[in-house]
Amino acid sequence: MYTITNHDRVILITIDRPDVLNALNGALMTGLVDELEDLDVDPNVGCFVVTGAGDRAFAAGADISEMADLSHVSAYEKNFLATWDRFAALRTPKIAAVAGYALGGGCELAMMCDFIIAATTARFGQPEVKLGLIPGMGGTQRLARSVGKALAMDMILTGRMIDAEAAMTAGLVSRVVEPDALLTEALTAADTIANFAKMTTMMAREAVDRAHQSSLAEALLFERRSYHTIFGTPAAREGISAFVEKREAQFN
């Protein structure tokens, strides 16, 4: 269903349901989030990388078979899909490494990560409208914040996909690489992040996230207070001392 492998201070999560294009179901969601919450507070874990098994899909959506018997009442009572909010709330930096289809819940899962590295084969979309549905894991909100209202409306209302280059142009993706270089690129980026001080990277990602959640004045104040706070950390003392002493900083 999924695998978790350790690459020094980097944790690689592989969604492994290739027979259904790595579709996301409840058992995967609950088990994965439970494990990652434990790793999230591990000081020896500095970054997560999420990818899909095979080259056809990162994740081609939520498992539709689980929705067949849902009613308004049952979906509301079980707060259907809300467990993914716990994944989004993980404080350790997260990278999505996307090849093939990232559709519906797969696109939404990728957007819960801090940035996306895509293979040239990647295709992004929110096609829920074709099933008489709308995105339910944050797609209407995160997509609009990433690519703007016009493109988000286009993708959500028509169900069309965009390729990796279009996604990078729109701001959804940070890098596009050849498929055989995808994991190497993602793990290298993750290793770079993981070898900085974890408190620093956590504070940095929280400050960037605040840009989408607050007014400019409030976000600037949050950034400044975080900046003030960080002078009290061992990482800042080590980084500044290393610079003055003309040596390499040792954060971990």
C-alpha positions as CSV (number, residue, x, y, z in Angstrom):
1,M,0.0,0.0,0.0
2,Y,2.9,2.3,0.8
3,T,6.5,2.0,1.8
4,I,8.7,4.1,4.0
5,T,12.5,4.0,3.6
6,N,15.2,5.9,5.4
7,H,17.9,7.8,3.5
8,D,20.0,9.1,6.3
9,R,18.0,12.2,7.5
10,V,15.5,11.9,4.6
11,I,12.4,9.7,4.7
12,L,11.1,8.5,1.3
13,I,7.4,7.6,1.2
14,T,6.3,5.7,-1.8
15,I,2.5,5.2,-2.5
16,D,2.5,1.6,-3.8
17,R,-0.9,0.7,-5.4
18,P,0.2,0.6,-9.0
19,D,-2.8,-1.7,-10.0
20,V,-5.1,1.3,-9.3
21,L,-2.7,4.0,-10.3
22,N,-1.7,4.6,-6.7
23,A,-5.3,5.8,-5.8
24,L,-5.6,7.0,-2.2
25,N,-7.8,5.1,0.2
26,G,-8.7,5.3,3.9
27,A,-6.4,2.6,5.1
28,L,-3.5,4.2,3.3
29,M,-4.4,7.6,4.6
30,T,-4.7,6.6,8.3
31,G,-1.7,4.3,8.4
32,L,0.6,6.7,6.6
33,V,-0.4,9.7,8.6
34,D,0.0,7.8,11.9
35,E,3.5,6.8,11.0
36,L,4.6,10.2,9.7
37,E,3.4,12.0,12.8
38,D,5.8,9.9,14.8
39,L,8.6,10.7,12.4
40,D,7.7,14.3,12.3
41,V,8.9,14.8,15.9
42,D,12.1,12.8,15.4
43,P,15.0,15.2,15.5
44,N,16.9,12.9,13.2
45,V,14.4,13.3,10.4
46,G,14.9,16.5,8.4
47,C,12.8,16.1,5.3
48,F,10.0,13.9,3.7
49,V,9.8,13.0,0.0
50,V,6.5,11.6,-1.3
51,T,6.3,9.8,-4.6
52,G,4.3,7.1,-6.4
53,A,5.4,3.6,-7.4
54,G,5.9,3.1,-11.1
55,D,6.0,5.7,-13.8
56,R,2.3,5.9,-14.7
57,A,1.0,7.9,-11.7
58,F,2.0,9.7,-8.5
59,A,-1.6,9.2,-7.4
60,A,-4.6,9.2,-9.8
61,G,-7.1,10.4,-7.2
62,A,-9.0,9.1,-4.2
63,D,-10.3,5.5,-4.4
64,I,-13.8,6.0,-5.9
65,S,-14.9,2.6,-4.7
66,E,-14.9,3.9,-1.1
67,M,-17.3,6.7,-2.1
68,A,-20.0,4.5,-3.7
69,D,-22.1,4.1,-0.5
70,L,-21.4,7.5,1.0
71,S,-24.3,9.8,2.0
72,H,-24.3,13.3,3.2
73,V,-24.8,12.1,6.8
74,S,-22.1,9.3,6.7
75,A,-19.6,11.6,5.0
76,Y,-20.3,14.3,7.6
77,E,-20.2,12.0,10.6
78,K,-16.9,10.4,9.6
79,N,-15.5,13.8,8.5
80,F,-14.5,12.0,5.3
81,L,-10.9,12.9,4.0
82,A,-10.2,15.1,7.0
83,T,-7.3,12.9,8.1
84,W,-5.3,14.4,5.2
85,D,-5.3,17.7,7.1
86,R,-2.9,16.0,9.6
87,F,-0.5,15.2,6.7
88,A,-0.6,18.9,5.6
89,A,0.1,19.9,9.2
90,L,3.3,18.0,9.5
91,R,6.0,20.5,10.4
92,T,9.0,18.7,8.8
93,P,9.5,20.0,5.2
94,K,7.8,17.9,2.5
95,I,8.7,17.4,-1.2
96,A,6.4,15.8,-3.7
97,A,8.2,13.9,-6.5
98,V,5.6,13.6,-9.3
99,A,5.7,11.4,-12.4
100,G,2.7,10.5,-14.4
101,Y,-0.8,11.4,-13.2
102,A,-1.4,13.6,-10.2
103,L,-5.2,13.9,-10.4
104,G,-7.9,14.7,-7.9
105,G,-6.6,13.6,-4.4
106,G,-3.2,13.0,-5.9
107,C,-2.9,16.6,-7.1
108,E,-4.2,17.7,-3.7
109,L,-1.7,15.5,-1.9
110,A,1.2,17.0,-4.0
111,M,-0.1,20.5,-3.1
112,M,0.0,19.6,0.6
113,C,3.8,19.3,0.2
114,D,6.0,22.4,0.5
115,F,7.1,22.1,-3.1
116,I,6.7,19.8,-6.1
117,I,9.4,18.5,-8.4
118,A,7.9,17.0,-11.5
119,A,9.1,14.7,-14.2
120,T,8.4,15.7,-17.8
121,T,5.7,13.0,-17.8
122,A,3.7,14.6,-15.0
123,R,0.1,15.6,-15.5
124,F,-1.9,17.6,-13.0
125,G,-5.7,17.9,-12.7
126,Q,-8.8,18.2,-10.6
127,P,-11.3,16.2,-12.6
128,E,-13.9,15.6,-9.9
129,V,-16.5,17.5,-11.9
130,K,-16.6,14.6,-14.3
131,L,-17.9,12.4,-11.5
132,G,-20.4,15.0,-10.3
133,L,-18.1,16.0,-7.4
134,I,-15.9,18.8,-6.4
135,P,-12.4,18.6,-4.9
136,G,-12.6,17.6,-1.2
137,M,-8.9,17.5,0.1
138,G,-8.2,21.2,-0.4
139,G,-8.1,21.4,-4.2
140,T,-10.3,24.5,-4.6
141,Q,-8.2,26.4,-2.1
142,R,-4.6,25.3,-2.6
143,L,-4.8,25.3,-6.4
144,A,-6.2,28.8,-6.5
145,R,-3.5,30.0,-4.2
146,S,-0.8,28.3,-6.3
147,V,-1.9,29.1,-9.8
148,G,-4.4,31.9,-9.4
149,K,-8.1,32.0,-9.8
150,A,-8.4,31.9,-13.6
151,L,-6.4,28.7,-14.1
152,A,-7.8,27.0,-11.0
153,M,-11.3,27.8,-12.3
154,D,-10.5,26.4,-15.7
155,M,-9.0,23.2,-14.4
156,I,-11.7,22.6,-11.8
157,L,-14.7,23.5,-13.9
158,T,-13.6,21.7,-17.1
159,G,-11.6,18.9,-15.5
160,R,-8.7,19.4,-17.9
161,M,-5.1,18.4,-17.1
162,I,-2.0,20.5,-17.5
163,D,1.5,19.2,-18.2
164,A,4.6,19.7,-16.1
165,E,5.9,22.7,-18.1
166,A,2.5,24.5,-17.8
167,A,2.4,23.6,-14.1
168,M,5.9,25.2,-13.6
169,T,4.9,28.3,-15.6
170,A,1.8,28.7,-13.4
171,G,3.8,28.3,-10.2
172,L,2.5,24.9,-9.1
173,V,5.8,23.1,-9.7
174,S,9.3,24.3,-8.8
175,R,11.4,22.1,-11.0
176,V,10.9,19.9,-14.1
177,V,13.4,17.0,-14.8
178,E,13.6,13.9,-16.9
179,P,11.8,10.9,-15.4
180,D,15.0,9.0,-14.7
181,A,16.4,11.9,-12.7
182,L,13.2,12.6,-10.7
183,L,14.1,10.7,-7.5
184,T,17.7,11.7,-7.5
185,E,16.7,15.4,-7.9
186,A,14.1,15.1,-5.1
187,L,16.3,13.2,-2.7
188,T,19.2,15.6,-3.3
189,A,17.0,18.6,-2.6
190,A,15.7,16.8,0.5
191,D,19.2,16.0,1.7
192,T,20.2,19.6,1.4
193,I,17.2,20.7,3.5
194,A,17.7,17.9,6.0
195,N,21.2,18.9,6.7
196,F,20.2,22.4,7.8
197,A,18.9,22.8,11.4
198,K,15.4,21.3,11.6
199,M,14.0,24.2,13.7
200,T,15.2,26.7,11.1
201,T,13.6,24.9,8.2
202,M,10.3,24.4,10.1
203,M,10.2,28.1,11.0
204,A,11.0,29.1,7.4
205,R,8.2,26.9,5.9
206,E,5.7,28.2,8.5
207,A,6.6,31.8,7.6
208,V,6.2,31.2,3.9
209,D,2.8,29.4,4.5
210,R,1.7,32.5,6.4
211,A,1.9,34.5,3.2
212,H,-1.2,32.6,1.9
213,Q,-3.1,32.8,5.2
214,S,-2.8,36.4,6.4
215,S,-2.7,40.0,5.3
216,L,0.7,41.3,4.2
217,A,1.0,43.3,7.5
218,E,0.2,40.3,9.6
219,A,2.5,38.0,7.6
220,L,5.4,40.5,7.8
221,L,4.9,40.7,11.6
222,F,4.9,36.9,11.8
223,E,8.1,36.7,9.8
224,R,9.8,39.4,11.9
225,R,8.9,37.7,15.2
226,S,10.1,34.4,13.9
227,Y,13.3,36.1,12.8
228,H,13.7,37.5,16.3
229,T,13.0,34.2,17.9
230,I,15.6,32.3,15.8
231,F,18.5,34.2,17.3
232,G,17.8,32.2,20.5
233,T,18.4,28.9,18.7
234,P,21.7,26.9,18.7
235,A,21.5,26.8,14.9
236,A,21.7,30.6,14.6
237,R,24.6,30.7,17.0
238,E,26.4,28.0,15.1
239,G,25.7,29.5,11.7
240,I,26.8,33.0,12.6
241,S,29.9,31.7,14.4
242,A,30.9,29.5,11.5
243,F,30.6,32.4,9.1
244,V,32.7,34.7,11.2
245,E,35.3,31.9,11.8
246,K,35.3,31.1,8.0
247,R,34.4,27.4,8.5
248,E,31.6,25.1,7.5
249,A,28.6,25.2,9.9
250,Q,27.7,21.9,11.6
251,F,23.9,22.0,12.3
252,N,23.2,18.3,13.1
